Amino acid sequence: MKYTLAVLVENRPGVLTHISGLISRRAYNIESIAASYTEEADTTRITIDVEVDDEIQLEQVVNQLSKLIDVIKIINLTHIDSIHRDLALIKVKASPDTRSDIVDIVEIFRAKIVDVNRETMVIELTGEESKIDALCEVLMDYGIIEIARTGKIALSRGPIAAKNM
């Protein structure tokens, strides 16, 4: 099963490497990982989608992460009310004959066209992973040249930050 963890860590060089290394050394697959600064300058938030077989393995991952010196807090966002988003940039072939069809598709998905030239268009889409996957599937008919995705980021809903794991 896939679990989403928000890991708050001290903003220091090498922290992301320690986190990802610890998970991969235990042969668990990281499906998605995204890291960035937070509202506190000395804190980084790492959102990880990790694939494990059950809650026991998840608990092992969390316990191991908790032992790292730089880890401040771990929040399991899997079963709490939270917002999950990915960002994708998709470069697609766009001839004059297909351009209007692609524009229609972009509007249906509430995406944005961020670049156009004679042969290609770049589309930006923010949403859940399944929405981005669906747009990619439709755009395959036109010829996807390149895709860049951020990986999942997530926050709990409501005024208070999610409690520790």
N, C-alpha and C positions, 0 to 999 in steps of 0.2 A: 504494500500500500504506500501511497505517496503522502508525506507529511510536510507541512509548511512550518518552519521555525524562523522566528525573528531573534537574532542573536545580537545583543548590544555589547560592543567591545570598546576597549580603549583605542583611540586613534593613533596607532603606532605602525611603523614599517614592519611587514612580515606577518601581521595578524591574520590576514585573509589566507595566506599560505598555510599557517598553522591550523586554521579551522578546516580548510579543504583537505589538507594532508591527513589530519586525524580521522576524518570520515572515510576517505578513500583507503587508508591503511587497514581499516576494518572491513573492507570489501563491500561497502554500501555505496550505492550509486547516487551521485548528486545530479538531479534532473535539471535544476536551475539554481543559479547563485547570483545575487546582485548585492553590491555594497556601495554605500555612500555616507556622507556626513549627516548628522542629525541637527536638531535644534541646539545641541550642546557642542561646542567646537572641538572638544577633546573626545567625543564619542562617535563611533561608526556603527551603523545599523547594517547587518548582513542578513538578507532574506534568503533562506535555503529551502529548496524542495528536495527532500531526501527520500529515496525509495528503500523501504525496509519491509520485512515480512510481517511484523506484528508490533504491538505496543511494547513488548519486552525488549526487542532490538532498539526501538526508538528510545526507550529509557536508558539503554546502554550508551547510545550516542549522546544523549543529553548529559548523562553523568560524566562521560569522558570530556565533553566540551566544558562542563562546569569546572573541571579541574585546571583548565588553562588559566594562567595568571591574568591575562588580558580580558577575559570574559566577565562582563558585569552582570548580565541578565539574559535568560533564555525564555522566550515566550512561544508556546505551541499554539499557532493560529489555526490549526486544522479543524478543530471542533467548536471554535468560538465564532461569534458573529464578527466577521471581518471583511474587508474590501481587498480584492486581489486584482492587480493589473499588470499587463505586459505592454511593451512598446515595440512596434516593428516598423522598419523601413523596408519597402519592397520595390525593387527596380524591375519594371516589366517592359517588354517590347511594346511599342505603341506606334503603329503606322498610321497615316492619315485615315485609313479605312476603319481601323479599330479604336481610334482614340475616343470617339463619343460613347462607344459601348463601355469602355473602361471607366469613363467619367460617370456613367450611370451606375455601374457596380460600386464605385467608390462612394457615391451618394447613398446607396442602399445600406452600406456598412457604416455610414457616418465617419468615414475616413477623410483624409485630406491629401490633395495632390500638392507636393512640396517642391517638385522640379519637373520641368517638361523640356524636352529638346526634340529634334526631328525624328529620332528613332526610339526614344525611351521616355518613361514617366517614372517618378519616384513617388510612392504612396506611403503616407504615415498613418498608422492605426494604433490606437490605444484601446485596450479592453482585456477581457479574459482570454486565456490561452485558446479556448475553443473558438472564439470569435475570430482571432487571428488565423487559426488553422483553417477555418471556413473560407475566409477571404483568399488565402493562399491557394486553396483548392480550386476556387473559381478562376483565379488569375492564371493558373497553370495552362489553361486553354489558350492564353495569349502569349505565353512564354516568359516565365520568370527568369530574370538574368541573375539577380542577387538578392539575398535577404539578410538583414541584420536585426537581431532581436535582443532585448535587454535582459530577459529573464524576469521572473515574477518579483514584484514588490508588493507588500501587504501591510495593512494597519488594522487594528481592531476598531470596531465601530464605537461610537459614544464618546463622552467627555473624558473618561479616565483610561489611561494606558492599561493594557492587559496585564494581569498579575503574572508573577514568576511561574515557571513550569512546576 
